[in-house]
Amino acid sequence: MLINLGSPRSPKVKDVASYLREFLMDERVISLSPFWRSVLVKGIIVPFRSRRSARNYSYIWDEEQEVFPLVHHSALLAEALSEQMKRPVGLAMRYGAPSMDDTLLELSQLGVKEVSVLPLYPHYTRSSFETAAVHALDRLSALGLDMELSVMDAFYEEEAYNRVLVEQVRRHLPEDIDRLIISMHGIPVSHLMPPCRSQNGETKHCIHSHHTPQQRATCYRLHCESSAERLRQDLGLPESKVELVYQSRLGNHEWMRPYFIERVKCFAGEGAKRIAVVCPGFICDCLETLHEIDVEYRRDFMHTGGHQMTYIPCLNSSPELVEALSEIIYKHEKRL
């Protein structure tokens, strides 16, 4: 069973508002008491952000197929994996449709007793990977189904994933770029383990830290830094030509730095007038890649002296990703 984040039902304001409420009321996304989280989300964020978010979502909405890219590619990915692996592959969204309940019930009706659960996030963080895994286990228990779930690990270190990632970047990377920007989704610093909160903005802080195996498994900062460094080395690029940044900050409190929204206005002034951007933390293209980066940040870059920006698409539902994920799944099941 694949789990992805989800998207609104449509770009209509009411559908976007409903999606934002479900998403932001998750305690692993916004770490406040239920009362104050409700006040913030239902009283401030949703009323003030829904219309703007709906306009942005309308930009990436496929009118002909009536679907968002993340949902479209996730469904194609599940279908292709099912064909590749000759078994049922369910798809559930953490927020929105298809719901976890519907997917678990569908698999149960097919007679499935053992399910390998793969959250489609290469890196571990409680606001994406953990909430998906815990929700799957919680809903299985609530439904009382006779099934066993085995949650797979974050796969940022898997050779199969890194192989197809570097191939994708090479395929789209212009030869004459001044800098490759590796953009990861940011999270609040408070979501990091205490030792990992210091020196925010130092992009190799956790690579040089002495983490325990458990810390290595759940340190988002380490996962991002390691992925960026691995990609740089695999591409054979000098450190001066690669920069790790974090995007999609929400609110005014401290998130992981450096912020892409601030750095993008500085690149041209530093001599990086031709850049490429890749987002290894996103398996499927979505609002954060197709609009935030490829529209908003592209505009900011060009308005501050940039000459060329190449956005490198996510792996989406490519045959190469299907092959890589099947390898990762088989490897996981051999260890059970």
Secondary structure as UniProt FT lines:
FT   STRAND          2..4
FT   HELIX           13..24
FT   TURN            27..29
FT   HELIX           34..40
FT   HELIX           41..45
FT   HELIX           46..60
FT   TURN            63..66
FT   HELIX           69..85
FT   STRAND          91..93
FT   HELIX           100..109
FT   TURN            110..111
FT   STRAND          114..119
FT   HELIX           126..130
FT   HELIX           131..143
FT   STRAND          148..151
FT   TURN            156..157
FT   HELIX           159..172
FT   TURN            175..176
FT   STRAND          179..185
FT   HELIX           189..191
FT   HELIX           194..196
FT   TURN            200..201
FT   TURN            203..208
FT   HELIX           213..218
FT   HELIX           220..235
FT   HELIX           239..241
FT   STRAND          242..247
FT   HELIX           260..263
FT   TURN            264..267
FT   HELIX           268..270
FT   STRAND          274..278
FT   TURN            280..281
FT   HELIX           288..297
FT   HELIX           298..303
FT   TURN            304..305
FT   STRAND          308..311
FT   TURN            316..317
FT   HELIX           319..335
//
